[in-house]
């Protein structure tokens, strides 16, 4: 449970005003933003100290590594929805059993994925077009990161469960600790190691931080704690696992699709702008991660409240949560578009200021793609909203269309008309289409879930 300024504990069963909603979700927002920031710091050190080719290699292989981590998102969001709903039904013991089952299963899958990926990573790099020196950098970076994959999966999963356990502040503290670890090790290893070892140093820094995030979270829930959840004994429940997978299929699909599309973007960028295009896209993705992380964090923090209210049949609270969330996202979206337009030049110079042509390309792309922030928050939240309602299929449909179909179609078609600018505009077009689709689903299902 989170401690408010007046020392009153905010619980999922409370009535959420704007103030209470913001206070409860703020740690999750900060947690996701900070996770993105330390990823950006990693990119900064690689670009400025290891060089443009290692930086391009990291951006090329990163979608693959993120796809492997999606198990954590799936069991985190899908499992937390089930756990919070079960708690809303006043079944605390069963909720803990489900929680333990999801954590143990995700950890086991992480070990299996690590072993398989470590063996086949060079072939995977070849499939995405990484050859020669670029390919070698990709393999080096990936194999070091893969060593921490099981713990990274658990870290991503626990980000959702900390909110469901009414302890978002603890989740923020864990993420902060992991992030600081990464930043400090980056500063030491990337700057001090010889040139040939700088990329490996950056990978070690990231892997250690991912291990720390997962391990600390695991220890917290294994020990006696003041949260609503604790790891313990469980029994195999195939139906519960299936429901968690279906509920979390939207986040699973979203992350896989997003990174598959990221690979597609890189292929198009190589075609239209070469290595500079990949580097420019990497800068935009690093910066865009911070803004999208705010929306993701809010959705992660609000989802357990939605699930609890749904499980408790509190339709009035559910309707209020949807309305208040729409207003909060609108305000934040406007601020993000304005801020991103102002920061396009300085952020580009921080990462690639050593190359004038690359800087100009990055600024142009950043300012165009930043318009997507006007729509992105709604698409992310509405997908998470349906996940929280245990309607994984609807959530998955929104995520699939948003991250795979809409973006793939846009990035393949728009460059034929607009060239390199078409690639940047494709992000905006996909987010707008996803919002329109989400509104259709909200209207169609308003009576079923009682938020009309």
C-alpha positions, 0 to 999 in steps of 0.5 A, a space after each residue: 500500500 502506498 503512503 499518501 501525504 496525509 499518511 492515509 493508505 490508498 487501497 484498491 477498494 477506495 473511491 478514487 478522486 483525480 488527486 487519489 488516482 494521480 497519487 496512486 499511479 504516479 509511482 508506476 509512471 515514475 518507474 516506467 519513465 526511469 526505466 526508459 531514462 536509464 535505457 537512454 543513458 545506455 544509448 548515450 554512452 554507446 553512441 558517444 564513446 563506442 561509436 556510430 556502428 556499435 550504436 546502430 548494432 544495439 538499435 538493430 538487435 534491441 527489438 529481438 531482445 525486447 521480444 524475448 522479454 515479452 513473457 514478463 509483460 504478458 504474465 505481469 499485466 494478464 496475471 495482475 488483472 486476474 489477481 486484482 479481480 480475485 482480490 476484489 471478489 474477496 478471495 485473498 488466498 486464491 489470489 496469492 496462489 495465482 500470483 505464485 503460479 504466474 511468477 514461477 511459470 514466467 521464471 521457468 520460461 525465461 530460463 528456456 528462452 535464454 538457452 535457446 536464444 544464446 545458441 541461435 542468436 547469430 542466425 537471428 542476427 543474420 535474418 535481420 540483416 546484421 552482417 560483417 562488423 555490424 553483425 559481430 557487434 549485435 551478437 556480442 551485445 546480445 549474448 551478454 544481455 541474454 545472461 540476465 534474461 530470466 531476471 529481466 522477465 521477472 523485473 518486467 512482470 513485477 512492475 505490474 504486480 507491485 501495483 496489484 499488491 498496493 505497493 507501487 512505491 516499492 516497485 519504483 524504489 526497485 526500478 530506481 536502484 536497478 537504473 542507478 546501477 546501470 548508469 554508474 556501471 555505464 559511466 565506469 565501464 564504457 568510458 574507462 575500458 579500451 575502445 574494443 571493449 566499450 560495447 561489451 562494457 555497456 552490455 554488462 552494465 545493462 545485464 547487471 541492472 536487469 539482474 538486480 531488478 528481478 532479484 530484488 523483486 523476487 526476494 521482496 515477495 519471497 519474504 514476509 512483507 507488508 504488501 497484499 501479495 506474497 510468493 508461496 505454495 501453489 498448484 498447477 492451474 492450467 485454466 488460470 495460466 491460460 486466462 493470464 496468457 489471454 488477458 496479457 496477450 494484448 501486451 504480449 502481442 503489442 511488444 512482439 509486434 512493436 519490435 517486429 515492426 521495429 525490425 521492419 522500420 530498420 529495413 526500410 531505413 537502411 533502404 532510404 537512409 542507410 546506417 544514418 537512418 537506423 541511428 536517427 531512428 534509435 535516437 527517436 525511439 530512445 526519446 519516444 520511450 520516455 514519453 510513451 513510458 508515462 502512458 504505460 506507467 499510468 496504465 500499469 498503475 490504474 489497471 489493478 484499480 479497474 480490475 478490483 472495481 470490476 471484480 467488486 461489481 462497482 460500476 460507478 467507480 469503473 465509469 469514473 475511472 474511465 472518465 478521469 483517465 481520459 481527462 488526465 491523458 488529454 492534458 498529458 498528451 498536449 504537454 508531451 507534443 509541445 515538449 517534444 517539439 521544443 526538445 527535438 534539437 537539443 536531444 538530437 545533438 546530445 546523441 549524434 551531435 558529432 555528425 551534422 547530417 545525422 543530426 539534421 535527419 534526426 531532428 526532422 524525424 523527431 519533430 514529425 513522429 512527435 505528433 503521435 504523442 497526441 494519440 498514443 496515450 489513449 491507444 495504450 490506456 484503452 488496450 490496458 483498460 480491456 486487459 484489466 476487465 479480463 477481456 484479453 481478446 479485445 485488448 489484443 485486437 487493439 494492440 495487434 492492429 495498432 502495433 503490427 497491422 497499422 504500423 506495418 501498412 503505414 511504413 510500407 506504403 507511406 515512404 512510396 509517397 513521401 520518401 523518408 518522411 513517410 517513415 516518420 509519418 507512419 508512426 502518427 498514422 498508426 496511432 490515430 487509427 488505433 485510437 479510432 478503433 479503440 473508441 469503436 470497441 469502447 462504444 460497442 462494449 459499454 453496456 457489457 461492462 457497465 461504464 456507460 
